[in-house]
């Protein structure tokens, strides 16, 4: 099980603007500290902690943050309309599009996805695969 994912950022204020444009809508709460931004899903009494957490931090080694070629973090949304709205909000908050929301021929008929780059260049996917919504072939 993945416990947490961390992406690097040199400008935490810019990163906060980008990530708070969509992660709170998906249920993530934000804690800020001197080490960076920590996003976590709420703990439900009597249940295990919902994972993974998502951290945005300056690199520990003090060098500039960089992106991984082929690295991507994906966040699931409940509906296709949510993917569209959050993709637009993330663009307005300083992100750039790596692919508008929609269906992709290479993926299953219910997989609706939009791709972004955060202000640092990290690749982010917002997707929904809700079986109650029309699929690509509908």
HUVENZI-V629398 format. One record per residue. RES is the residue in one letter. SS is DSSP state (alpha for helix, beta for strand, coil for the rest). D_FIRST is the distance of its C-alpha to the first C-alpha in Angstrom with 2 decimals. Layout:
# HUVENZI-V629398
res | ss | d_first
RES | SS | D_FIRST
RES | SS | D_FIRST
This chain:
# HUVENZI-V629398
res | ss | d_first
X | coil | 0.00
X | coil | 3.79
X | coil | 6.22
X | beta | 9.29
X | beta | 11.49
X | beta | 15.09
X | beta | 18.19
X | beta | 21.58
X | coil | 24.68
X | coil | 28.24
X | coil | 29.54
X | alpha | 27.45
X | alpha | 30.01
X | alpha | 29.74
X | alpha | 25.92
X | alpha | 26.12
X | alpha | 28.61
X | alpha | 26.45
X | alpha | 23.11
X | coil | 24.89
X | coil | 26.61
X | coil | 23.63
X | coil | 20.56
X | alpha | 22.52
X | alpha | 23.47
X | alpha | 19.84
X | coil | 19.56
X | beta | 18.38
X | beta | 20.54
X | beta | 21.76
X | beta | 22.52
X | beta | 24.68
X | beta | 25.47
X | coil | 27.28
X | coil | 24.13
X | beta | 23.34
X | beta | 21.68
X | beta | 18.60
X | beta | 17.43
X | beta | 15.40
X | beta | 15.36
X | coil | 17.67
X | coil | 16.97
X | coil | 18.48
X | coil | 20.47
X | coil | 19.40
X | coil | 15.82
X | coil | 12.54
X | coil | 12.09
X | coil | 10.93
X | coil | 8.26
X | coil | 8.34
X | beta | 11.66
X | beta | 13.98
X | beta | 16.55
X | beta | 19.85
X | beta | 21.74
X | coil | 24.57
X | coil | 23.63
X | coil | 23.75
X | coil | 26.37
X | coil | 28.75
X | coil | 29.26
X | coil | 29.03
X | coil | 25.73
X | coil | 25.24
X | coil | 23.11
X | coil | 21.25
X | coil | 22.95
X | coil | 20.55
X | coil | 17.83
X | beta | 17.05
X | beta | 14.93
X | beta | 15.18
X | beta | 15.66
X | beta | 16.45
X | coil | 19.83
X | coil | 21.43
X | coil | 24.55
X | alpha | 26.24
X | alpha | 28.66
X | alpha | 25.93
X | alpha | 24.71
X | alpha | 28.37
X | alpha | 29.03
X | alpha | 26.07
X | alpha | 26.77
X | alpha | 30.37
X | alpha | 29.52
X | alpha | 27.37
X | alpha | 30.30
X | alpha | 32.72
X | coil | 30.68
X | coil | 31.05
X | coil | 28.58
X | beta | 29.85
X | beta | 29.20
X | beta | 27.62
X | beta | 28.25
X | beta | 29.56
X | beta | 27.70
X | beta | 28.39
X | beta | 27.51
X | coil | 27.02
X | coil | 28.68
X | coil | 25.92
X | coil | 23.36
X | coil | 23.59
X | coil | 26.33
X | coil | 24.27
X | coil | 22.21
X | beta | 24.03
X | beta | 23.03
X | beta | 24.61
X | beta | 23.90
X | beta | 24.82
X | beta | 25.18
X | coil | 24.96
X | coil | 28.03
X | coil | 26.64
X | coil | 25.89
X | coil | 22.08
X | beta | 21.28
X | beta | 19.79
X | beta | 19.51
X | beta | 20.22
X | beta | 19.96
X | beta | 20.71
X | coil | 20.61
X | coil | 22.40
X | coil | 24.21
X | coil | 26.99
X | coil | 28.17
X | coil | 30.41
X | coil | 28.82
X | coil | 30.18
X | coil | 32.63
X | coil | 33.83
